């Protein structure tokens, strides 16, 4: 028996109204600041908690923390941590479909340099203490750090029993990266000299082409 056209129309209208409501809800969620969205995901199950295997050897590396969300997406933060001087030097964060995250975030980082699993409390303590170390030198973390750290949720850094030593050979060691222009290098060196004195830190900076200027460390051999 065919459905009454009026009933069919009402059913269609209800379905469209539901779809419109779902689209509006999705638009509101996407328009929310990432800080709000990350705070909301901070109780989701952890997916990955790992770091670049050579962080302590090279003085800098990535710490990745991600959480699996109920809708199949992944919330993630990648902290670029400079344990020699600058603390959290950069941040990459977002919410992405699982397949995209596996390919473009976790997979890409792991291909660049092997990632090793670490305990959540280790990750938080490593990152937060690096920020404190740099802060004592007068150097603040990346501007996105206050938002990025929301990924930790209720993970307790106090539960980590490891003790971390920052700096190199007992002093801060600033190594200029490819995006540290002359103005930024000058600012960091001035700040370190004010806090530590002219002999209280090491540095390695480019001065043009492949030429490097270093201070307080053994000279490289040709």
Backbone as JSON Lines, residues from 0, in Angstrom:
{"i":0,"aa":"X","n":[0.85,-1.19,0.0],"ca":[0.0,0.0,0.0],"c":[0.89,1.24,0.0]}
{"i":1,"aa":"X","n":[0.63,2.16,-0.92],"ca":[1.44,3.37,-1.06],"c":[1.26,4.28,0.14]}
{"i":2,"aa":"X","n":[2.34,4.96,0.53],"ca":[2.28,5.89,1.65],"c":[1.53,7.15,1.24]}
{"i":3,"aa":"X","n":[0.77,7.68,2.13],"ca":[0.07,8.93,1.9],"c":[1.1,10.01,1.53]}
{"i":4,"aa":"X","n":[0.88,10.75,0.43],"ca":[1.84,11.78,0.0],"c":[2.16,12.78,1.11]}
{"i":5,"aa":"X","n":[1.13,13.11,1.93],"ca":[1.38,14.1,2.99],"c":[2.31,13.51,4.04]}
{"i":6,"aa":"X","n":[2.14,12.22,4.37],"ca":[3.01,11.57,5.33],"c":[4.44,11.46,4.77]}
{"i":7,"aa":"X","n":[4.51,11.13,3.46],"ca":[5.83,11.03,2.83],"c":[6.55,12.38,2.89]}
{"i":8,"aa":"X","n":[5.81,13.45,2.64],"ca":[6.38,14.79,2.66],"c":[6.88,15.16,4.06]}
{"i":9,"aa":"X","n":[6.06,14.83,5.08],"ca":[6.46,15.14,6.45],"c":[7.71,14.36,6.84]}
{"i":10,"aa":"X","n":[7.75,13.08,6.42],"ca":[8.92,12.25,6.73],"c":[10.17,12.82,6.07]}
{"i":11,"aa":"X","n":[10.03,13.27,4.82],"ca":[11.15,13.86,4.1],"c":[11.61,15.16,4.78]}
{"i":12,"aa":"X","n":[10.64,15.96,5.23],"ca":[10.98,17.22,5.89],"c":[11.69,16.97,7.21]}
{"i":13,"aa":"X","n":[11.24,15.95,7.95],"ca":[11.91,15.62,9.22],"c":[13.35,15.18,8.96]}
{"i":14,"aa":"X","n":[13.53,14.38,7.91],"ca":[14.87,13.9,7.58],"c":[15.78,15.07,7.2]}
{"i":15,"aa":"X","n":[15.25,15.99,6.39],"ca":[16.05,17.14,5.98],"c":[16.36,18.05,7.17]}
{"i":16,"aa":"X","n":[15.37,18.21,8.07],"ca":[15.61,19.04,9.26],"c":[16.71,18.43,10.12]}
{"i":17,"aa":"X","n":[16.7,17.09,10.25],"ca":[17.73,16.42,11.02],"c":[19.1,16.6,10.37]}
{"i":18,"aa":"X","n":[19.15,16.5,9.04],"ca":[20.41,16.68,8.33],"c":[20.94,18.1,8.49]}
{"i":19,"aa":"X","n":[20.02,19.08,8.41],"ca":[20.44,20.47,8.59],"c":[20.99,20.69,10.0]}
{"i":20,"aa":"X","n":[20.33,20.1,10.99],"ca":[20.8,20.24,12.38],"c":[22.18,19.61,12.54]}
{"i":21,"aa":"X","n":[22.38,18.45,11.92],"ca":[23.69,17.8,12.01],"c":[24.77,18.63,11.34]}
{"i":22,"aa":"X","n":[24.44,19.24,10.19],"ca":[25.41,20.09,9.51],"c":[25.75,21.32,10.33]}
{"i":23,"aa":"X","n":[24.73,21.91,10.96],"ca":[24.98,23.08,11.8],"c":[25.85,22.71,13.0]}
{"i":24,"aa":"X","n":[25.57,21.56,13.6],"ca":[26.37,21.12,14.75],"c":[27.82,20.88,14.33]}
{"i":25,"aa":"X","n":[28.01,20.28,13.16],"ca":[29.36,20.04,12.65],"c":[30.07,21.36,12.39]}
{"i":26,"aa":"X","n":[29.36,22.31,11.77],"ca":[29.96,23.62,11.49],"c":[30.37,24.32,12.78]}
{"i":27,"aa":"X","n":[29.53,24.2,13.83],"ca":[29.88,24.82,15.11],"c":[31.13,24.19,15.7]}
{"i":28,"aa":"X","n":[31.22,22.85,15.59],"ca":[32.4,22.17,16.14],"c":[33.66,22.59,15.4]}
{"i":29,"aa":"X","n":[33.57,22.69,14.06],"ca":[34.74,23.06,13.27],"c":[35.14,24.51,13.49]}
{"i":30,"aa":"X","n":[34.16,25.35,13.82],"ca":[34.44,26.76,14.04],"c":[35.01,27.02,15.43]}
{"i":31,"aa":"X","n":[34.89,26.07,16.32],"ca":[35.41,26.24,17.67],"c":[36.93,26.36,17.64]}
{"i":32,"aa":"X","n":[37.49,27.17,18.5],"ca":[38.94,27.24,18.58],"c":[39.52,25.86,18.88]}
{"i":33,"aa":"X","n":[40.72,25.62,18.34],"ca":[41.35,24.32,18.55],"c":[41.57,24.04,20.02]}
{"i":34,"aa":"X","n":[41.8,25.09,20.81],"ca":[41.99,24.89,22.25],"c":[40.78,24.23,22.88]}
{"i":35,"aa":"X","n":[39.59,24.67,22.48],"ca":[38.35,24.09,23.02],"c":[38.23,22.64,22.59]}
{"i":36,"aa":"X","n":[38.56,22.37,21.34],"ca":[38.42,21.02,20.82],"c":[39.45,20.07,21.46]}
{"i":37,"aa":"X","n":[40.67,20.56,21.65],"ca":[41.68,19.72,22.3],"c":[41.33,19.44,23.76]}
{"i":38,"aa":"X","n":[40.81,20.45,24.45],"ca":[40.42,20.24,25.84],"c":[39.34,19.16,25.92]}
{"i":39,"aa":"X","n":[38.45,19.15,24.95],"ca":[37.36,18.18,24.95],"c":[37.87,16.77,24.66]}
{"i":40,"aa":"X","n":[39.02,16.66,23.98],"ca":[39.54,15.33,23.62],"c":[40.54,14.8,24.64]}
{"i":41,"aa":"X","n":[40.83,15.56,25.69],"ca":[41.93,15.22,26.58],"c":[41.66,13.99,27.45]}
{"i":42,"aa":"X","n":[40.44,13.47,27.42],"ca":[40.15,12.24,28.17],"c":[39.99,11.03,27.26]}
{"i":43,"aa":"X","n":[40.15,11.25,25.96],"ca":[40.03,10.13,25.01],"c":[41.23,9.19,25.18]}
{"i":44,"aa":"X","n":[41.08,7.93,24.77],"ca":[42.19,6.97,24.92],"c":[43.44,7.41,24.15]}
{"i":45,"aa":"X","n":[44.6,7.23,24.77],"ca":[45.85,7.55,24.09],"c":[46.08,6.57,22.94]}
{"i":46,"aa":"X","n":[46.53,7.1,21.83],"ca":[46.86,6.28,20.67],"c":[48.37,6.08,20.59]}
{"i":47,"aa":"X","n":[49.1,7.17,20.47],"ca":[50.56,7.12,20.45],"c":[51.14,8.09,21.48]}
{"i":48,"aa":"X","n":[52.2,7.66,22.1],"ca":[52.98,8.52,22.99],"c":[54.43,8.1,22.76]}
{"i":49,"aa":"X","n":[55.17,8.91,22.01],"ca":[56.5,8.5,21.6],"c":[57.37,9.72,21.32]}
{"i":50,"aa":"X","n":[58.65,9.46,21.11],"ca":[59.56,10.56,20.83],"c":[60.65,10.08,19.88]}
{"i":51,"aa":"X","n":[61.31,11.05,19.26],"ca":[62.44,10.75,18.41],"c":[63.52,10.04,19.24]}
{"i":52,"aa":"X","n":[64.08,9.0,18.69],"ca":[65.0,8.16,19.47],"c":[66.3,8.87,19.85]}
{"i":53,"aa":"X","n":[66.62,9.98,19.17],"ca":[67.91,10.64,19.42],"c":[67.76,12.01,20.09]}
{"i":54,"aa":"X","n":[66.64,12.24,20.79],"ca":[66.44,13.54,21.44],"c":[67.61,13.9,22.34]}
{"i":55,"aa":"X","n":[68.0,12.98,23.21],"ca":[69.05,13.3,24.17],"c":[70.43,13.3,23.53]}
{"i":56,"aa":"X","n":[70.6,12.55,22.46],"ca":[71.89,12.51,21.77],"c":[72.13,13.78,20.96]}
{"i":57,"aa":"X","n":[71.1,14.24,20.25],"ca":[71.24,15.41,19.38],"c":[70.78,16.71,20.04]}
{"i":58,"aa":"X","n":[70.09,16.6,21.16],"ca":[69.62,17.8,21.85],"c":[68.3,18.33,21.38]}
{"i":59,"aa":"X","n":[67.74,17.75,20.35],"ca":[66.46,18.24,19.83],"c":[65.73,17.08,19.15]}
{"i":60,"aa":"X","n":[64.42,17.09,19.23],"ca":[63.64,16.05,18.59],"c":[62.16,16.22,18.88]}
{"i":61,"aa":"X","n":[61.37,15.34,18.31],"ca":[59.91,15.43,18.42],"c":[59.37,14.56,19.55]}
{"i":62,"aa":"X","n":[58.35,15.06,20.21],"ca":[57.55,14.28,21.14],"c":[56.12,14.3,20.62]}
{"i":63,"aa":"X","n":[55.58,13.13,20.33],"ca":[54.24,13.0,19.76],"c":[53.29,12.4,20.78]}
{"i":64,"aa":"X","n":[52.15,13.08,20.96],"ca":[51.08,12.57,21.81],"c":[49.8,12.63,20.99]}
{"i":65,"aa":"X","n":[49.08,11.51,20.89],"ca":[47.84,11.49,20.13],"c":[46.77,10.7,20.87]}
{"i":66,"aa":"X","n":[45.51,11.02,20.57],"ca":[44.37,10.36,21.21],"c":[43.35,9.95,20.14]}
{"i":67,"aa":"X","n":[42.81,8.74,20.32],"ca":[41.8,8.22,19.43],"c":[40.42,8.72,19.86]}
{"i":68,"aa":"X","n":[39.7,9.37,18.94],"ca":[38.4,9.94,19.25],"c":[37.28,9.0,18.84]}
{"i":69,"aa":"X","n":[36.12,9.13,19.46],"ca":[35.0,8.21,19.17],"c":[34.54,8.24,17.72]}
{"i":70,"aa":"X","n":[34.72,9.37,17.04],"ca":[34.24,9.47,15.66],"c":[35.25,8.94,14.64]}
{"i":71,"aa":"X","n":[36.33,8.33,15.12],"ca":[37.33,7.76,14.21],"c":[38.48,8.69,13.91]}
{"i":72,"aa":"X","n":[38.38,9.93,14.32],"ca":[39.46,10.88,14.09],"c":[40.51,10.78,15.2]}
{"i":73,"aa":"X","n":[41.62,11.46,14.99],"ca":[42.72,11.45,15.95],"c":[43.1,12.89,16.28]}
{"i":74,"aa":"X","n":[43.18,13.18,17.57],"ca":[43.72,14.47,18.03],"c":[45.2,14.25,18.31]}
{"i":75,"aa":"X","n":[46.03,15.15,17.84],"ca":[47.48,14.94,17.99],"c":[48.2,16.26,18.23]}
{"i":76,"aa":"X","n":[49.33,16.15,18.91],"ca":[50.25,17.27,19.07],"c":[51.67,16.74,18.91]}
{"i":77,"aa":"X","n":[52.46,17.45,18.14],"ca":[53.89,17.16,18.0],"c":[54.66,18.34,18.58]}
{"i":78,"aa":"X","n":[55.39,18.1,19.65],"ca":[56.23,19.12,20.26],"c":[57.65,18.96,19.72]}
{"i":79,"aa":"X","n":[58.22,20.01,19.16],"ca":[59.64,19.99,18.81],"c":[60.39,20.5,20.04]}
{"i":80,"aa":"X","n":[61.08,19.6,20.73],"ca":[61.68,19.92,22.02],"c":[63.19,20.06,21.88]}
{"i":81,"aa":"X","n":[63.69,21.22,22.29],"ca":[65.12,21.5,22.33],"c":[65.57,21.38,23.78]}
{"i":82,"aa":"X","n":[66.15,20.24,24.12],"ca":[66.53,20.0,25.53],"c":[67.84,20.69,25.9]}
{"i":83,"aa":"X","n":[68.54,21.25,24.91],"ca":[69.79,21.95,25.17],"c":[69.57,23.41,25.58]}
{"i":84,"aa":"X","n":[68.42,24.01,25.1],"ca":[68.3,25.45,25.36],"c":[66.87,25.97,25.3]}
{"i":85,"aa":"X","n":[66.19,25.8,24.18],"ca":[64.98,26.57,23.9],"c":[63.67,25.95,24.4]}
{"i":86,"aa":"X","n":[63.71,24.76,24.97],"ca":[62.46,24.14,25.43],"c":[61.6,23.69,24.26]}
{"i":87,"aa":"X","n":[60.34,24.09,24.25],"ca":[59.45,23.75,23.13],"c":[59.65,24.79,22.04]}
{"i":88,"aa":"X","n":[60.37,24.4,21.0],"ca":[60.74,25.32,19.94],"c":[59.65,25.48,18.9]}
{"i":89,"aa":"X","n":[58.87,24.43,18.68],"ca":[57.79,24.5,17.69],"c":[56.7,23.51,18.08]}
{"i":90,"aa":"X","n":[55.54,23.69,17.49],"ca":[54.38,22.84,17.78],"c":[53.62,22.6,16.49]}
{"i":91,"aa":"X","n":[53.19,21.35,16.28],"ca":[52.24,21.02,15.22],"c":[51.09,20.27,15.88]}
{"i":92,"aa":"X","n":[49.87,20.67,15.62],"ca":[48.73,20.02,16.28],"c":[47.51,20.07,15.39]}
{"i":93,"aa":"X","n":[46.57,19.19,15.66],"ca":[45.35,19.17,14.89],"c":[44.49,17.97,15.21]}
{"i":94,"aa":"X","n":[43.4,17.86,14.47],"ca":[42.49,16.72,14.56],"c":[42.25,16.25,13.13]}
{"i":95,"aa":"X","n":[42.53,14.99,12.85],"ca":[42.48,14.49,11.48],"c":[41.91,13.08,11.44]}
{"i":96,"aa":"X","n":[41.38,12.68,10.28],"ca":[40.96,11.28,10.12],"c":[42.13,10.33,10.4]}
{"i":97,"aa":"X","n":[41.83,9.17,10.94],"ca":[42.88,8.23,11.34],"c":[43.84,7.92,10.19]}
{"i":98,"aa":"X","n":[43.32,7.7,8.99],"ca":[44.19,7.34,7.87],"c":[45.14,8.47,7.52]}
{"i":99,"aa":"X","n":[44.64,9.7,7.57],"ca":[45.49,10.85,7.27],"c":[46.55,11.04,8.34]}
{"i":100,"aa":"X","n":[46.14,10.87,9.59],"ca":[47.09,10.99,10.69],"c":[48.19,9.94,10.57]}
{"i":101,"aa":"X","n":[47.81,8.68,10.3],"ca":[48.79,7.61,10.19],"c":[49.78,7.88,9.06]}
{"i":102,"aa":"X","n":[49.29,8.47,7.97],"ca":[50.15,8.71,6.81],"c":[51.01,9.97,6.97]}
{"i":103,"aa":"X","n":[50.37,11.09,7.35],"ca":[51.01,12.4,7.27],"c":[51.63,12.87,8.58]}
{"i":104,"aa":"X","n":[51.29,12.23,9.69],"ca":[51.84,12.67,10.97],"c":[52.74,11.55,11.53]}
{"i":105,"aa":"X","n":[52.13,10.51,12.06],"ca":[52.91,9.43,12.67],"c":[53.86,8.79,11.65]}
{"i":106,"aa":"X","n":[53.31,8.43,10.48],"ca":[54.13,7.75,9.48],"c":[55.28,8.61,8.98]}
{"i":107,"aa":"X","n":[55.0,9.88,8.74],"ca":[56.04,10.77,8.22],"c":[57.14,10.99,9.25]}
{"i":108,"aa":"X","n":[56.75,11.22,10.51],"ca":[57.76,11.41,11.56],"c":[58.62,10.16,11.71]}
{"i":109,"aa":"X","n":[57.99,9.01,11.69],"ca":[58.7,7.75,11.9],"c":[59.64,7.45,10.74]}
{"i":110,"aa":"X","n":[59.28,7.9,9.54],"ca":[60.17,7.7,8.39],"c":[61.37,8.63,8.47]}
{"i":111,"aa":"X","n":[61.16,9.83,8.97],"ca":[62.27,10.79,9.08],"c":[63.3,10.35,10.1]}
{"i":112,"aa":"X","n":[62.83,9.88,11.23],"ca":[63.7,9.39,12.29],"c":[62.87,8.48,13.19]}
{"i":113,"aa":"X","n":[63.38,7.29,13.52],"ca":[62.56,6.33,14.27],"c":[62.0,6.91,15.56]}
{"i":114,"aa":"X","n":[60.73,6.61,15.82],"ca":[60.06,7.01,17.05],"c":[60.09,5.84,18.03]}
{"i":115,"aa":"X","n":[60.3,6.15,19.29],"ca":[60.3,5.1,20.32],"c":[59.16,5.39,21.3]}
{"i":116,"aa":"X","n":[58.43,4.35,21.72],"ca":[57.34,4.57,22.68],"c":[57.88,5.05,24.02]}
{"i":117,"aa":"X","n":[57.16,5.95,24.65],"ca":[57.49,6.41,26.0],"c":[56.21,6.47,26.81]}
{"i":118,"aa":"X","n":[56.35,6.43,28.12],"ca":[55.17,6.5,28.97],"c":[54.6,7.92,28.96]}
{"i":119,"aa":"X","n":[53.31,8.05,29.09],"ca":[52.68,9.37,29.06],"c":[53.25,10.34,30.09]}
{"i":120,"aa":"X","n":[53.51,9.83,31.29],"ca":[54.04,10.72,32.33],"c":[55.46,11.17,31.99]}
{"i":121,"aa":"X","n":[56.22,10.3,31.32],"ca":[57.57,10.66,30.86],"c":[57.48,11.79,29.84]}
{"i":122,"aa":"X","n":[56.55,11.64,28.9],"ca":[56.39,12.66,27.86],"c":[56.05,14.01,28.46]}
{"i":123,"aa":"X","n":[55.11,14.03,29.38],"ca":[54.69,15.31,29.95],"c":[55.82,15.94,30.75]}
{"i":124,"aa":"X","n":[56.52,15.15,31.54],"ca":[57.61,15.7,32.35],"c":[58.73,16.22,31.46]}
{"i":125,"aa":"X","n":[59.07,15.47,30.42],"ca":[60.12,15.89,29.49],"c":[59.79,17.24,28.88]}
{"i":126,"aa":"X","n":[58.56,17.38,28.38],"ca":[58.15,18.61,27.71],"c":[58.06,19.77,28.71]}
{"i":127,"aa":"X","n":[57.37,19.55,29.81],"ca":[57.15,20.65,30.76],"c":[58.44,21.1,31.42]}
{"i":128,"aa":"X","n":[59.34,20.18,31.74],"ca":[60.6,20.58,32.35],"c":[61.51,21.3,31.36]}
{"i":129,"aa":"X","n":[61.4,20.93,30.07],"ca":[62.15,21.66,29.05],"c":[61.67,23.11,28.98]}
{"i":130,"aa":"X","n":[60.36,23.3,29.08],"ca":[59.81,24.66,29.08],"c":[60.28,25.43,30.31]}
{"i":131,"aa":"X","n":[60.3,24.78,31.46],"ca":[60.77,25.44,32.68],"c":[62.26,25.8,32.58]}
{"i":132,"aa":"X","n":[63.05,24.9,32.01],"ca":[64.48,25.18,31.85],"c":[64.7,26.41,30.98]}
{"i":133,"aa":"X","n":[64.02,26.44,29.83],"ca":[64.16,27.6,28.94],"c":[63.63,28.87,29.6]}
{"i":134,"aa":"X","n":[62.54,28.73,30.35],"ca":[61.97,29.88,31.03],"c":[62.94,30.49,32.03]}
{"i":135,"aa":"X","n":[63.7,29.65,32.72],"ca":[64.7,30.16,33.65],"c":[65.8,30.93,32.93]}
{"i":136,"aa":"X","n":[65.97,30.67,31.63],"ca":[66.95,31.39,30.83],"c":[66.37,32.65,30.2]}
{"i":137,"aa":"X","n":[65.07,32.88,30.43],"ca":[64.41,34.04,29.84],"c":[63.82,33.78,28.48]}
{"i":138,"aa":"X","n":[63.7,32.51,28.1],"ca":[63.23,32.14,26.76],"c":[61.91,31.39,26.87]}
{"i":139,"aa":"X","n":[60.87,31.92,26.28],"ca":[59.55,31.32,26.36],"c":[59.34,30.26,25.29]}
{"i":140,"aa":"X","n":[58.34,29.39,25.48],"ca":[58.04,28.36,24.48],"c":[57.33,28.93,23.27]}
{"i":141,"aa":"X","n":[57.13,28.1,22.28],"ca":[56.37,28.48,21.08],"c":[55.0,29.03,21.48]}
{"i":142,"aa":"X","n":[54.5,29.97,20.72],"ca":[53.24,30.64,21.09],"c":[52.05,29.7,21.16]}
{"i":143,"aa":"X","n":[52.1,28.56,20.48],"ca":[50.99,27.6,20.51],"c":[51.09,26.61,21.67]}
{"i":144,"aa":"X","n":[52.14,26.72,22.47],"ca":[52.32,25.74,23.55],"c":[51.16,25.71,24.55]}
{"i":145,"aa":"X","n":[50.61,26.86,24.99],"ca":[49.5,26.79,25.95],"c":[48.31,25.98,25.44]}
{"i":146,"aa":"X","n":[48.06,26.04,24.13],"ca":[47.0,25.23,23.55],"c":[47.44,23.78,23.4]}
{"i":147,"aa":"X","n":[48.65,23.57,22.91],"ca":[49.13,22.22,22.64],"c":[49.17,21.35,23.9]}
{"i":148,"aa":"X","n":[49.53,21.93,25.04],"ca":[49.69,21.12,26.25],"c":[48.36,20.57,26.77]}
{"i":149,"aa":"X","n":[47.24,21.04,26.24],"ca":[45.94,20.51,26.65],"c":[45.8,19.03,26.3]}
{"i":150,"aa":"X","n":[46.59,18.57,25.32],"ca":[46.52,17.16,24.92],"c":[46.89,16.24,26.08]}
{"i":151,"aa":"X","n":[47.66,16.73,27.05],"ca":[48.08,15.89,28.17],"c":[46.92,15.55,29.1]}
{"i":152,"aa":"X","n":[45.91,16.41,29.17],"ca":[44.77,16.12,30.03],"c":[45.2,15.93,31.47]}
{"i":153,"aa":"X","n":[44.79,14.81,32.07],"ca":[45.1,14.56,33.48],"c":[46.34,13.67,33.67]}
{"i":154,"aa":"X","n":[47.16,13.51,32.63],"ca":[48.42,12.77,32.79],"c":[49.27,13.48,33.83]}
{"i":155,"aa":"X","n":[49.82,12.72,34.76],"ca":[50.58,13.31,35.86],"c":[52.08,13.22,35.6]}
{"i":156,"aa":"X","n":[52.73,14.38,35.47],"ca":[54.19,14.4,35.31],"c":[54.87,13.9,36.57]}
{"i":157,"aa":"X","n":[54.23,14.09,37.73],"ca":[54.82,13.66,39.0],"c":[54.99,12.15,39.09]}
{"i":158,"aa":"X","n":[54.24,11.42,38.25],"ca":[54.34,9.96,38.27],"c":[55.62,9.46,37.6]}
{"i":159,"aa":"X","n":[56.33,10.35,36.92],"ca":[57.57,9.97,36.24],"c":[58.73,10.09,37.23]}
{"i":160,"aa":"X","n":[59.48,9.03,37.42],"ca":[60.59,9.02,38.38],"c":[61.93,9.37,37.75]}
{"i":161,"aa":"X","n":[61.99,9.42,36.4],"ca":[63.25,9.78,35.74],"c":[63.61,11.24,36.02]}
{"i":162,"aa":"X","n":[64.9,11.5,36.12],"ca":[65.39,12.87,36.27],"c":[66.07,13.28,34.97]}
{"i":163,"aa":"X","n":[65.7,14.4,34.44],"ca":[66.23,14.86,33.16],"c":[67.25,15.98,33.38]}
{"i":164,"aa":"X","n":[68.3,15.96,32.6],"ca":[69.32,17.0,32.66],"c":[69.29,17.77,31.34]}
{"i":165,"aa":"X","n":[69.03,19.04,31.44],"ca":[68.94,19.89,30.25],"c":[70.23,20.68,30.07]}
{"i":166,"aa":"X","n":[70.4,21.24,28.88],"ca":[71.65,21.91,28.56],"c":[72.69,20.9,28.1]}
{"i":167,"aa":"X","n":[73.91,21.39,27.87],"ca":[75.01,20.5,27.43],"c":[76.26,20.87,28.21]}
{"i":168,"aa":"X","n":[76.85,19.86,28.83],"ca":[78.05,20.07,29.64],"c":[77.84,21.13,30.7]}
{"i":169,"aa":"X","n":[76.65,21.12,31.28],"ca":[76.37,22.01,32.39],"c":[75.97,23.43,32.01]}
{"i":170,"aa":"X","n":[75.82,23.7,30.71],"ca":[75.45,25.04,30.26],"c":[74.4,24.96,29.16]}
{"i":171,"aa":"X","n":[73.62,26.03,28.97],"ca":[72.73,26.07,27.81],"c":[73.57,26.05,26.53]}
{"i":172,"aa":"X","n":[73.03,25.4,25.5],"ca":[73.72,25.33,24.21],"c":[72.7,25.67,23.13]}
{"i":173,"aa":"X","n":[72.83,26.87,22.57],"ca":[71.91,27.31,21.52],"c":[72.49,26.95,20.16]}
{"i":174,"aa":"X","n":[71.72,26.14,19.41],"ca":[72.08,25.79,18.04],"c":[71.04,26.41,17.12]}
{"i":175,"aa":"X","n":[71.46,27.33,16.28],"ca":[70.51,28.0,15.39],"c":[69.97,27.02,14.37]}
{"i":176,"aa":"X","n":[68.64,27.02,14.19],"ca":[68.0,26.17,13.21],"c":[67.83,26.9,11.89]}
{"i":177,"aa":"X","n":[67.3,26.22,10.89],"ca":[67.15,26.83,9.55],"c":[66.19,28.01,9.51]}
{"i":178,"aa":"X","n":[65.3,28.12,10.49],"ca":[64.35,29.22,10.49],"c":[64.69,30.29,11.55]}
{"i":179,"aa":"X","n":[65.84,30.16,12.17],"ca":[66.29,31.16,13.14],"c":[67.09,32.23,12.39]}
{"i":180,"aa":"X","n":[66.43,33.34,12.05],"ca":[67.13,34.38,11.31],"c":[68.06,35.17,12.22]}
{"i":181,"aa":"X","n":[68.77,36.13,11.64],"ca":[69.78,36.86,12.4],"c":[69.17,37.59,13.59]}
{"i":182,"aa":"X","n":[67.99,38.19,13.39],"ca":[67.37,38.94,14.48],"c":[67.03,38.01,15.65]}
{"i":183,"aa":"X","n":[66.51,36.83,15.35],"ca":[66.18,35.89,16.42],"c":[67.44,35.39,17.12]}
{"i":184,"aa":"X","n":[68.46,35.07,16.35],"ca":[69.71,34.62,16.96],"c":[70.27,35.69,17.88]}
{"i":185,"aa":"X","n":[70.26,36.94,17.43],"ca":[70.77,38.04,18.26],"c":[69.98,38.16,19.56]}
{"i":186,"aa":"X","n":[68.66,38.02,19.44],"ca":[67.82,38.12,20.63],"c":[68.14,37.01,21.63]}
{"i":187,"aa":"X","n":[68.28,35.79,21.13],"ca":[68.56,34.66,22.03],"c":[69.93,34.81,22.67]}
{"i":188,"aa":"X","n":[70.92,35.22,21.9],"ca":[72.26,35.38,22.46],"c":[72.3,36.5,23.5]}
{"i":189,"aa":"X","n":[71.6,37.6,23.25],"ca":[71.55,38.69,24.24],"c":[70.89,38.21,25.52]}
{"i":190,"aa":"X","n":[69.79,37.46,25.36],"ca":[69.07,36.97,26.53],"c":[69.93,36.02,27.35]}
{"i":191,"aa":"X","n":[70.63,35.11,26.67],"ca":[71.49,34.17,27.37],"c":[72.64,34.89,28.07]}
{"i":192,"aa":"X","n":[73.2,35.9,27.43],"ca":[74.3,36.63,28.06],"c":[73.82,37.39,29.3]}
{"i":193,"aa":"X","n":[72.61,37.95,29.22],"ca":[72.06,38.66,30.39],"c":[71.83,37.71,31.56]}
{"i":194,"aa":"X","n":[71.34,36.49,31.26],"ca":[71.02,35.54,32.32],"c":[72.22,34.75,32.8]}
{"i":195,"aa":"X","n":[73.12,34.4,31.89],"ca":[74.19,33.45,32.21],"c":[75.58,34.07,32.22]}
{"i":196,"aa":"X","n":[75.72,35.29,31.69],"ca":[77.03,35.87,31.55],"c":[77.67,35.45,30.24]}
{"i":197,"aa":"X","n":[78.7,36.18,29.79],"ca":[79.29,35.9,28.47],"c":[79.91,34.52,28.34]}
{"i":198,"aa":"X","n":[80.31,33.91,29.44],"ca":[80.92,32.58,29.37],"c":[80.0,31.49,29.92]}
{"i":199,"aa":"X","n":[78.75,31.84,30.14],"ca":[77.84,30.9,30.78],"c":[77.01,30.05,29.85]}
{"i":200,"aa":"X","n":[77.3,30.09,28.56],"ca":[76.52,29.3,27.59],"c":[77.36,29.01,26.36]}
{"i":201,"aa":"X","n":[76.9,28.02,25.58],"ca":[77.52,27.7,24.3],"c":[76.56,28.12,23.19]}
{"i":202,"aa":"X","n":[77.11,28.31,21.99],"ca":[76.22,28.54,20.85],"c":[76.9,28.13,19.56]}
{"i":203,"aa":"X","n":[76.07,27.89,18.56],"ca":[76.53,27.53,17.22],"c":[75.56,28.17,16.24]}
{"i":204,"aa":"X","n":[76.05,29.16,15.5],"ca":[75.16,29.89,14.59],"c":[75.84,30.08,13.23]}
{"i":205,"aa":"X","n":[75.05,30.13,12.15],"ca":[75.62,30.41,10.83],"c":[75.84,31.91,10.68]}
{"i":206,"aa":"X","n":[76.87,32.28,9.92],"ca":[77.13,33.7,9.68],"c":[77.17,34.02,8.19]}
{"i":207,"aa":"X","n":[76.83,33.05,7.37],"ca":[76.84,33.26,5.92],"c":[77.34,32.03,5.21]}
{"i":208,"aa":"X","n":[76.55,31.59,4.23],"ca":[76.93,30.38,3.51],"c":[76.98,29.2,4.44]}
{"i":209,"aa":"X","n":[78.08,28.46,4.4],"ca":[78.23,27.29,5.27],"c":[79.11,27.61,6.48]}
{"i":210,"aa":"X","n":[79.5,28.88,6.62],"ca":[80.38,29.24,7.74],"c":[79.59,29.28,9.04]}
{"i":211,"aa":"X","n":[80.19,28.76,10.11],"ca":[79.56,28.72,11.41],"c":[80.41,29.46,12.43]}
{"i":212,"aa":"X","n":[79.74,30.05,13.38],"ca":[80.42,30.63,14.53],"c":[80.02,29.83,15.75]}
{"i":213,"aa":"X","n":[81.01,29.38,16.5],"ca":[80.71,28.61,17.7],"c":[81.46,29.21,18.88]}
{"i":214,"aa":"X","n":[80.91,28.99,20.06],"ca":[81.48,29.56,21.27],"c":[81.35,28.57,22.42]}
{"i":215,"aa":"X","n":[82.46,28.38,23.12],"ca":[82.42,27.57,24.32],"c":[82.49,26.08,24.09]}
{"i":216,"aa":"X","n":[82.73,25.65,22.84],"ca":[82.82,24.23,22.52],"c":[84.13,23.94,21.76]}
{"i":217,"aa":"X","n":[84.6,22.71,21.79],"ca":[85.8,22.39,21.0],"c":[85.59,22.73,19.53]}
{"i":218,"aa":"X","n":[86.59,23.25,18.87],"ca":[86.47,23.62,17.46],"c":[86.37,22.36,16.6]}
{"i":219,"aa":"X","n":[85.57,22.46,15.52],"ca":[85.48,21.35,14.59],"c":[86.76,21.26,13.78]}
{"i":220,"aa":"X","n":[87.14,20.03,13.45],"ca":[88.29,19.85,12.58],"c":[87.83,19.85,11.14]}
{"i":221,"aa":"X","n":[88.7,20.34,10.25],"ca":[88.38,20.35,8.82],"c":[88.42,18.93,8.28]}
